[in-house]
């Protein structure tokens, strides 16, 4: 296939098992881990955990990615859509409250094959937010919960850290499409999210102005009760990090972000504790469950 799945529209000829294009992935699915994950938002993890399936490759390649082994180094195993479906069912049998597809964008056509028949729990599309509206439309009716990042509202950090100067305009349009598909969020009597959109934003060291601009956008663009907002503190410096990214987020920065969030009136959502910035919150990618 000539790949135009994501906004990069790189036109790579994805055939066989050789990685191609910006995401460096072949035709078919590559996955690195399937597990019950307790550290997603409470409305996803519940008591048993979210059934997370971590895919390899990425269309962004953020320099600060804490899943670099799979997003940058391409670690993973090729699987068929039929095996992916089996993995989903196995996680549900283990008690997963949802099936959480992590960084799935580059495998959309093959994931759709696995989702041809409905699952007994909600499907979560957990992505970096850099999505094509055209591709998202193919997921309508197959995905009940969207979990996009809104990493940047400013062009400079988007270009410097993810080589995507157009990130904000692309992600904003993508999130609008997600909301159109699934509507205002719905939480069941059991406290679990049944459908809707959770927008995530990771606060980065030295980038508090970018965080403020993201919060400004969400607070003014979405009416109360439409989306959930998740402010995240779990930034963990990678070995190659330089400048402000070589250190952890400090208390003053995160406090400023939380106070700004509160001042803008966003009450639907979650704020991580600063203690979440620990390596043990990052899964071990060892092909477990794959």
BELVENQUI-V476899 format. One record per backbone hydrogen bond with DSSP energy under -1.0 kcal/mol. CO is the residue of the C=O (numbers start at 1). NH is the residue of the N-H. Records with the same first field share a line. If there is no record, write none. Layout:
CO = NH ; NH
This chain:
1 = 14
3 = 11
6 = 9
12 = 3 ; 14
13 = 15
16 = 27
20 = 25
25 = 20
29 = 79
30 = 56
31 = 77
32 = 287
33 = 54
35 = 52
37 = 50
41 = 44 ; 45
42 = 46
43 = 193
45 = 49
49 = 97
50 = 37 ; 52
51 = 100
52 = 35
53 = 102
54 = 32 ; 33
62 = 65
67 = 70 ; 71
68 = 72 ; 73
69 = 75
70 = 57
77 = 31
79 = 29
80 = 84
81 = 85
82 = 86
83 = 87
84 = 88
85 = 89
86 = 90
87 = 91
88 = 92
89 = 93
90 = 94
91 = 96
92 = 95
98 = 51
99 = 124
100 = 53
101 = 126
102 = 55
104 = 107
105 = 108
107 = 111
108 = 112
110 = 114
111 = 115
113 = 116
122 = 99
123 = 144 ; 145
124 = 101
125 = 147
126 = 103
127 = 149
129 = 131
132 = 136
133 = 137
135 = 138
136 = 139
139 = 142 ; 143
144 = 196
145 = 125
146 = 198
148 = 200
154 = 158
155 = 159
156 = 160
157 = 161
158 = 162 ; 164
159 = 163
161 = 63
164 = 167
166 = 170
167 = 171
168 = 172
169 = 173
170 = 174
171 = 175
172 = 176
173 = 177
174 = 178
175 = 179
176 = 180
177 = 181
178 = 182
179 = 183
186 = 194 ; 195
188 = 191
192 = 188
195 = 186
196 = 146
197 = 228
199 = 230
200 = 150
201 = 232
204 = 207
207 = 211
208 = 212
209 = 213
210 = 214
211 = 215
212 = 216
213 = 217
214 = 218
215 = 219
216 = 220
217 = 221
218 = 222
223 = 226
226 = 185
228 = 199
229 = 270
230 = 201
231 = 272
232 = 203
238 = 241
242 = 245
243 = 246
244 = 247
250 = 254
251 = 255
252 = 256
253 = 257
254 = 258
255 = 259
256 = 260
257 = 261
258 = 262
259 = 263
260 = 264
261 = 266
262 = 265
267 = 269
268 = 229
270 = 231
273 = 276
274 = 277
276 = 278
278 = 281
279 = 282
284 = 286
287 = 290
288 = 34
